[in-house]
């Protein structure tokens, strides 16, 4: 909406009917005795944006006017570019996001209004890098954003696993789609679309036949207004999609498979080695004790010769002749 002083138009010899804002069919509306007001629809403006503002551009101009000889001409040319800039938060809070306006937000580079964080947890504790999981263990994927707006919701719409950090790498194992777990994906929703934080749990190695995986999730920033909810009902409804402000993909990992036999085998080996060593020690102690007892008994009794064969005397006779 643009307001023009009537004195200005009179000085430039511009009639009210020749004024237009953005399009020829737009007619001015008398506001009062001193000013005239013109309006234009959003769809008839050129819109562009940056990280924080949405700007609408339109031109105020006057059309050719009839001259005395019947031809058309312009006494004074009026061509004024009109720029109207608005903070994106104004559009979000006013629920203009579902009207097709360009409301790009750049949370990936953290240069926009929101910053989204994706974490892998073991219950409530953060997992370290290159964490090892068994097929029966669950990992919790938590996504959160820094916002104080009560209407803002964060929705995990899709999650999948790949063998590398590349989100388009193959094979790709999808375990959440359209905000709902896939069958036989061992996935459970903890919360999704209820607040600025959403989370799910998954036993990733129960259905992924890889030794190393990276997890990727596509999340959406949603504006919840009135009775329309951002919580997925196992289908992304048109109303919910229309209220999506932005979408991005985040990755985390790596997670390493823990082979089932490794710990059990090591434990069995340790038990066998331990028992074997204990048996050898007992055997050595027993033999040493037995040997000591035998030597002790022999030294205590002494040495006796019970040979009854008469012993011949060792002497000779000398015969003396007289």
Backbone torsions as a table, in degrees:
resi	resn	phi	psi	omega
1	UNK	NA	132.5	-177.9
2	UNK	-128.0	135.4	177.9
3	UNK	-112.2	130.3	-177.4
4	UNK	-122.1	137.6	178.2
5	UNK	-73.3	134.5	-179.7
6	UNK	-66.6	-31.8	178.3
7	UNK	-62.4	-38.0	178.0
8	UNK	-62.9	-44.6	179.8
9	UNK	-64.6	-38.5	179.4
10	UNK	-66.9	-39.1	179.2
11	UNK	-65.4	-39.6	-179.1
12	UNK	-86.7	2.0	179.9
13	UNK	57.1	46.4	178.8
14	UNK	-111.2	123.2	179.4
15	UNK	-79.2	158.0	-179.3
16	UNK	-64.7	-37.3	-175.7
17	UNK	-70.9	-16.6	180.0
18	UNK	-88.6	-6.3	-178.8
19	UNK	-80.3	140.3	177.7
20	UNK	-144.4	146.6	178.2
21	UNK	-122.6	95.2	175.8
22	UNK	88.8	-31.5	-178.5
23	UNK	-153.6	153.6	-174.2
24	UNK	-67.2	-32.7	-175.0
25	UNK	-75.2	-6.3	-178.3
26	UNK	-80.1	119.1	-179.1
27	UNK	-102.3	143.6	-179.6
28	UNK	-70.9	155.5	178.5
29	UNK	-119.7	123.6	179.1
30	UNK	-65.6	124.3	179.7
31	UNK	-90.7	-50.4	176.7
32	UNK	-158.6	-162.3	-176.8
33	UNK	-74.7	-16.7	-174.1
34	UNK	-110.8	-21.4	-174.8
35	UNK	-135.7	158.5	174.9
36	UNK	-126.2	144.4	-175.8
37	UNK	-118.4	137.9	176.0
38	UNK	-123.8	144.3	179.6
39	UNK	-129.1	157.2	178.0
40	UNK	-144.3	146.1	179.5
41	UNK	-75.5	151.7	179.9
42	UNK	-58.2	-39.0	-176.8
43	UNK	-65.9	-15.9	179.7
44	UNK	-100.0	16.7	176.7
45	UNK	-113.5	158.0	172.1
46	UNK	-92.7	126.5	-174.5
47	UNK	-118.0	138.7	173.4
48	UNK	-146.3	161.4	-171.7
49	UNK	-147.9	162.7	167.9
50	UNK	-122.8	-156.3	-175.0
51	UNK	-69.8	-25.3	-172.6
52	UNK	-121.1	-23.1	-172.1
53	UNK	-125.7	150.0	169.7
54	UNK	-114.0	127.8	-176.5
55	UNK	-118.1	130.7	175.6
56	UNK	-107.5	133.3	-176.7
57	UNK	-122.0	134.7	178.2
58	UNK	-151.0	158.0	-176.5
59	UNK	-112.7	131.9	172.9
60	UNK	-94.5	123.9	-177.0
61	UNK	-148.5	170.7	175.7
62	UNK	-120.1	146.5	-177.0
63	UNK	-93.4	164.3	178.5
64	UNK	-58.4	144.6	-179.5
65	UNK	-114.0	149.2	178.8
66	UNK	-65.4	136.5	176.3
67	UNK	-99.6	177.0	-175.9
68	UNK	-65.2	-32.8	-177.6
69	UNK	-85.1	7.2	178.8
70	UNK	91.8	-11.6	177.1
71	UNK	-83.1	170.5	-179.7
72	UNK	-110.7	141.4	178.3
73	UNK	-156.1	-178.6	179.9
74	UNK	-125.6	120.7	178.5
75	UNK	-69.8	-51.6	175.0
76	UNK	-134.2	131.7	-179.9
77	UNK	-85.1	130.3	177.1
78	UNK	-119.2	120.3	178.1
79	UNK	-147.2	100.6	-175.3
80	UNK	-122.8	118.5	175.0
81	UNK	-73.4	131.5	179.8
82	UNK	-110.1	124.0	178.6
83	UNK	-119.3	126.1	177.3
84	UNK	-121.8	117.5	-177.2
85	UNK	-108.6	137.1	-179.5
86	UNK	-134.9	141.8	174.1
87	UNK	-66.3	142.4	-179.0
88	UNK	-65.9	-28.8	178.7
89	UNK	-62.8	-28.4	177.8
90	UNK	-65.4	-42.7	179.9
91	UNK	-68.0	-38.3	-179.3
92	UNK	-64.9	-48.2	-177.7
93	UNK	-68.0	-26.8	179.3
94	UNK	-89.0	2.1	177.1
95	UNK	62.6	43.1	174.4
96	UNK	-92.8	1.7	-176.0
97	UNK	-67.2	-23.0	-177.5
98	UNK	-91.6	12.4	-178.8
99	UNK	-106.5	13.7	173.1
100	UNK	83.6	15.8	179.5
101	UNK	-78.5	151.6	178.6
102	UNK	-76.0	105.6	-175.7
103	UNK	-126.8	50.5	-179.2
104	UNK	-66.8	131.3	174.8
105	UNK	-122.4	141.0	-173.9
106	UNK	-112.0	74.9	-178.3
107	UNK	-75.5	-16.6	-178.2
108	UNK	-66.6	-45.1	-179.9
109	UNK	-86.9	-0.2	179.0
110	UNK	60.8	21.9	178.9
111	UNK	-96.3	-6.3	178.6
112	UNK	-96.7	-150.4	-175.0
113	UNK	-85.8	-19.4	-173.2
114	UNK	-126.3	148.1	173.8
115	UNK	-126.3	121.5	-176.0
116	UNK	-105.5	133.4	-178.2
117	UNK	-120.7	131.3	176.1
118	UNK	-112.0	128.3	-177.8
119	UNK	-128.2	149.5	170.9
120	UNK	-108.3	128.2	-174.6
121	UNK	-125.4	152.1	168.3
122	UNK	-108.5	86.0	-170.4
123	UNK	80.0	-104.7	177.9
124	UNK	-114.7	-4.1	-178.0
125	UNK	-98.0	140.5	179.8
126	UNK	-70.9	138.3	178.8
127	UNK	-80.1	138.6	174.6
128	UNK	-73.7	168.3	179.1
129	UNK	-66.2	144.9	-179.1
130	UNK	56.8	48.7	-179.8
131	UNK	-77.9	143.7	-178.0
132	UNK	-100.5	130.2	-179.1
133	UNK	-127.2	144.2	171.3
134	UNK	-88.7	163.7	-179.6
135	UNK	-60.7	-22.9	-178.1
136	UNK	-91.0	-6.9	-177.9
137	UNK	-88.2	144.7	178.5
138	UNK	-99.1	148.2	171.4
139	UNK	-121.5	136.5	-178.9
140	UNK	-98.7	126.9	175.3
141	UNK	-101.2	117.0	-178.5
142	UNK	-118.2	130.7	178.7
143	UNK	-122.6	132.2	-178.8
144	UNK	-143.9	158.4	176.9
145	UNK	-136.3	153.2	-178.4
146	UNK	-90.6	98.8	177.5
147	UNK	-151.7	147.0	176.5
148	UNK	-106.5	1.2	179.9
149	UNK	-73.0	124.9	-177.0
150	UNK	-69.4	-24.8	-177.4
151	UNK	-81.6	-13.9	-174.6
152	UNK	-79.4	133.8	178.4
153	UNK	-129.7	147.9	176.7
154	UNK	-111.9	127.2	-175.8
155	UNK	-120.2	126.7	171.1
156	UNK	-86.4	110.7	-173.9
157	UNK	-95.9	-31.8	-177.0
158	UNK	-153.7	140.0	177.1
159	UNK	-139.1	143.6	178.8
160	UNK	-153.5	166.6	-179.0
161	UNK	-123.2	142.8	177.2
162	UNK	-135.9	161.3	-179.9
163	UNK	-75.3	-11.3	-179.9
164	UNK	-134.0	-179.8	178.5
165	UNK	-72.5	-15.3	-179.7
166	UNK	-68.9	119.5	-175.8
167	UNK	-69.2	-17.3	-179.9
168	UNK	-103.0	11.0	-177.7
169	UNK	-71.9	155.2	176.7
170	UNK	-118.9	147.3	0.7
171	UNK	-73.3	152.9	178.8
172	UNK	-119.9	130.0	-176.9
173	UNK	-114.2	106.3	179.8
174	UNK	-85.8	128.5	177.1
175	UNK	-122.4	-1.9	173.3
176	UNK	-147.6	130.1	179.8
177	UNK	-145.0	138.3	-177.3
178	UNK	55.9	31.6	177.3
179	UNK	79.7	6.1	-176.6
180	UNK	-130.0	147.6	-179.7
181	UNK	-67.5	144.9	174.1
182	UNK	-81.9	150.9	178.0
183	UNK	-59.2	143.3	177.5
184	UNK	60.2	26.8	178.3
185	UNK	-102.7	1.0	177.4
186	UNK	54.5	39.9	-176.8
187	UNK	-116.0	140.0	177.6
188	UNK	-133.2	135.7	178.1
189	UNK	-83.0	127.0	174.5
190	UNK	-90.4	-52.0	172.4
191	UNK	-157.4	143.8	-177.5
192	UNK	-156.8	114.7	177.7
193	UNK	83.2	7.9	-179.4
194	UNK	-89.9	-25.4	-175.6
195	UNK	-154.4	-162.6	178.1
196	UNK	-82.5	7.8	178.1
197	UNK	-138.1	134.5	178.5
198	UNK	-133.1	153.1	-178.0
199	UNK	-153.9	155.9	175.8
200	UNK	-147.4	161.6	176.5
201	UNK	-120.2	146.5	-178.1
202	UNK	-148.3	136.9	171.6
203	UNK	-93.6	81.9	-165.6
204	UNK	-64.7	-37.8	-176.1
205	UNK	-85.3	2.6	174.9
206	UNK	-77.8	-20.4	179.3
207	UNK	-132.9	-6.1	177.8
208	UNK	-101.2	118.5	-177.9
209	UNK	-92.3	60.8	177.1
210	UNK	-131.7	154.0	176.8
211	UNK	-86.9	-26.1	179.0
212	UNK	-135.7	132.5	179.3
213	UNK	-135.9	153.2	170.1
214	UNK	-119.0	138.1	-178.2
215	UNK	-100.9	137.6	179.4
216	UNK	-129.6	139.9	178.5
217	UNK	-136.2	135.7	172.7
218	UNK	-96.3	124.7	-178.2
219	UNK	-119.4	156.1	-179.8
220	UNK	-128.7	140.9	173.4
221	UNK	-94.9	122.4	-172.2
222	UNK	-122.4	146.0	176.3
223	UNK	-105.7	119.8	-179.4
224	UNK	-100.0	115.5	-178.4
225	UNK	-130.3	133.2	176.8
226	UNK	65.7	-136.1	-176.7
227	UNK	-87.5	-7.3	-179.5
228	UNK	-79.0	126.2	-176.8
229	UNK	-104.8	155.5	175.9
230	UNK	-94.9	-5.4	-177.6
231	UNK	-72.3	122.3	179.4
232	UNK	-65.4	135.5	175.5
233	UNK	-102.8	42.8	-175.0
234	UNK	62.2	21.7	170.0
235	UNK	-163.0	136.5	-179.3
236	UNK	-83.6	101.0	-176.0
237	UNK	-71.3	159.8	179.9
238	UNK	-62.9	-37.4	-179.6
239	UNK	-64.2	-40.1	-179.8
240	UNK	-70.9	-42.1	178.6
241	UNK	-63.2	-36.8	-179.0
242	UNK	-67.2	-22.0	-177.8
243	UNK	-97.9	8.0	177.9
244	UNK	-76.4	124.9	-179.2
245	UNK	-83.2	-43.9	-177.9
246	UNK	-157.0	163.1	-180.0
247	UNK	-139.5	143.4	179.4
248	UNK	-152.9	164.9	179.6
249	UNK	-119.4	132.2	176.2
250	UNK	-123.4	151.6	-177.0
251	UNK	-128.9	156.6	176.6
252	UNK	-156.4	156.8	-178.3
253	UNK	148.0	-174.5	10.7
254	UNK	-96.7	156.2	171.9
255	UNK	-110.3	135.8	-175.1
256	UNK	-114.0	134.4	179.1
257	UNK	-70.6	135.6	173.7
258	UNK	-99.3	113.6	-177.6
259	UNK	-68.7	137.7	-172.6
260	UNK	-64.7	-33.8	-174.3
261	UNK	-79.5	-18.1	-169.7
262	UNK	-62.4	-54.5	-177.0
263	UNK	-70.0	-38.8	-179.9
264	UNK	-65.3	-42.0	-179.6
265	UNK	-65.3	-44.1	178.6
266	UNK	-62.3	-39.0	179.0
267	UNK	-65.2	-43.1	178.5
268	UNK	-63.1	-42.0	179.7
269	UNK	-62.6	-42.9	179.1
270	UNK	-62.8	-39.3	178.2
271	UNK	-65.2	-44.3	-179.0
272	UNK	-63.8	-46.1	179.4
273	UNK	-62.6	-40.5	-179.7
274	UNK	-63.7	-47.0	179.7
275	UNK	-66.3	-37.7	178.7
276	UNK	-63.7	-45.6	179.3
277	UNK	-62.9	-40.3	178.0
278	UNK	-64.6	-40.5	178.6
279	UNK	-64.5	-41.5	178.7
280	UNK	-63.4	-42.0	178.6
281	UNK	-61.9	-44.1	178.9
282	UNK	-62.8	-40.6	179.8
283	UNK	-63.2	-45.0	180.0
284	UNK	-62.8	-43.8	179.7
285	UNK	-63.0	-40.7	179.9
286	UNK	-64.2	-45.9	-179.5
287	UNK	-65.2	-40.9	179.2
288	UNK	-63.4	-41.7	178.9
289	UNK	-64.9	-43.0	-179.8
290	UNK	-63.0	-41.7	179.6
291	UNK	-63.9	-42.1	178.7
292	UNK	-62.0	-41.1	179.8
293	UNK	-63.7	-42.8	-179.1
294	UNK	-62.7	-48.4	179.6
295	UNK	-62.7	-38.0	179.9
296	UNK	-64.1	-43.8	-179.6
297	UNK	-65.3	-38.9	-179.3
298	UNK	-67.2	-41.3	179.1
299	UNK	-67.9	-30.5	-178.8
300	UNK	-74.0	-40.1	-176.5
301	UNK	-77.5	-36.8	-177.4
302	UNK	91.9	-172.2	-176.8
303	UNK	-117.5	122.9	-179.8
304	UNK	-126.8	144.3	178.6
305	UNK	-113.5	113.1	-178.5
306	UNK	-103.5	28.9	178.9
307	UNK	-76.0	120.4	-175.6
308	UNK	-93.4	1.1	178.2
309	UNK	-70.3	125.1	-177.8
310	UNK	-60.2	143.4	-178.2
311	UNK	-97.2	128.6	-179.4
312	UNK	-74.5	138.1	178.7
313	UNK	-73.9	144.5	-177.0
314	UNK	-104.1	79.9	175.2
315	UNK	-151.1	168.4	-178.4
316	UNK	-126.5	158.1	178.0
317	UNK	-104.4	138.0	173.0
318	UNK	-113.8	122.8	-178.1
319	UNK	-92.2	129.4	-179.8
320	UNK	-108.3	124.3	179.1
321	UNK	-91.7	134.9	175.4
322	UNK	-95.3	NA	NA
